[in-house]
Amino acid sequence: MKNNYLFTSESVSEVHPDKICDRISDTVVDLMLKKYPEARVACETMVSTNRTIIAGEYRLPDGIYIENQEIEDHVRKAVRDIGYEQEGYHWEKMHFECHLHAQSSDIAVGVDQSGNKDEGAGDQGLMFGYACNETEALMPAPIFYSHKILKEMSIIRHMNKNSILLPDSKSQLTLEYKDGLPVKASSIVVSTQHVKNCSQEDIKNIVRNVVTKVLPEGWMCPEEEFYVNPTGIFEIGGPDGDAGLTGRKIIVDTYGGASPHGGGAFSGKDPTKVDRSAAYLTRYLAKNVVASGLASRCTIQIAYAIGVSKPLSLYVNTNGTGKINDNMIEKILTNLIDMSPRGVREHLKLNKPIYVPTSSYGHFGRDPNEDVEGSFTWEKTDLVDSILGELNKS
């Protein structure tokens, strides 16, 4: 493995068209879970100029109902909270369509628990989790700081309604690594939507102040490698400038390309879908391995078959940084956690309306209970003592 290199990750704000879709889809998931904690939901969203369309399937038990108008009200409120009141996309004026329907009985029979059959996975697939010691959140530094830059810009925009910054924005951070650890930024790109007839230099100064506040001291890139709105203008943004879809920012949502990805998106899916719940599990396991001091870098893969409760495989790779054999770590983790879909949901307490905060600025590297009580349970390091206890037994 190379020790000296450049590595780049990007982030997008909560008002990027694809992130609007993630927010709306997770709004529907949370609404359903409030109605019934074991609701089944798969909701996809598409947005364009003054148009929002949702489609997918859901299942609630007999006697619990939800009307399309209630769904629409929650969707419009979500768009309003994001801050879209523009001519090309307005929470109140946009055209809305809802095409949610009942979940397929063929899927339901595979997932449902019955008789001696435990609850099965909601689909086949493979999921990855990752952790490293580059930041206090045990996340790769490029994606961690890319998120923080945009989150700080969002705070400025929400606190100052007269700000020249408008909702849509993106960041891209290239870090220089020496001896396997990040030491400084070699280039930074930030594109942000703005009001008409404002100075690009004023925008650059605002962004520069944000970046220097967020990055560790001495990490700022050379001025000639600091790019803000490289095209020179960014007035038309959001769904009016570019259509959006749920699940199109899966690298932004995870580790910024520093880890493999199984390919499945998270937003819009209830926790019986292992695309979501097992990705949270593997992050939880990898983070606790690194937090326990057994490795400085850890990648974990898990795989499932639809309708089958036990995972088909568990793979641990500490990328040569492990203090014990990777196979021993696999054994310890298997002894500690029930990795069936139900076991994962119960251990991480996933059957709650906790998903809206995950729809922007990454599903990982966040604080437990951030924004919503009970959220980001997979970021806890409460497994460390148990891991070390199992190690002492062996």
Secondary structure as UniProt FT lines:
FT   STRAND          5..12
FT   TURN            14..15
FT   HELIX           17..35
FT   TURN            37..38
FT   STRAND          40..48
FT   TURN            49..50
FT   STRAND          51..59
FT   TURN            62..63
FT   HELIX           68..82
FT   STRAND          85..86
FT   TURN            87..88
FT   STRAND          89..90
FT   TURN            91..93
FT   STRAND          95..102
FT   HELIX           105..111
FT   TURN            115..116
FT   STRAND          125..132
FT   TURN            136..137
FT   HELIX           141..159
FT   TURN            161..162
FT   STRAND          165..178
FT   TURN            179..180
FT   STRAND          181..194
FT   TURN            196..197
FT   HELIX           200..214
FT   TURN            217..218
FT   HELIX           223..225
FT   STRAND          226..228
FT   TURN            230..231
FT   HELIX           238..241
FT   STRAND          244..245
FT   TURN            246..247
FT   HELIX           250..253
FT   TURN            254..257
FT   TURN            267..268
FT   TURN            271..272
FT   HELIX           274..291
FT   TURN            292..293
FT   STRAND          297..304
FT   STRAND          313..317
FT   TURN            319..320
FT   HELIX           326..336
FT   HELIX           341..348
FT   HELIX           356..359
FT   TURN            368..369
FT   TURN            373..374
FT   HELIX           377..379
FT   TURN            382..383
FT   HELIX           384..393
//
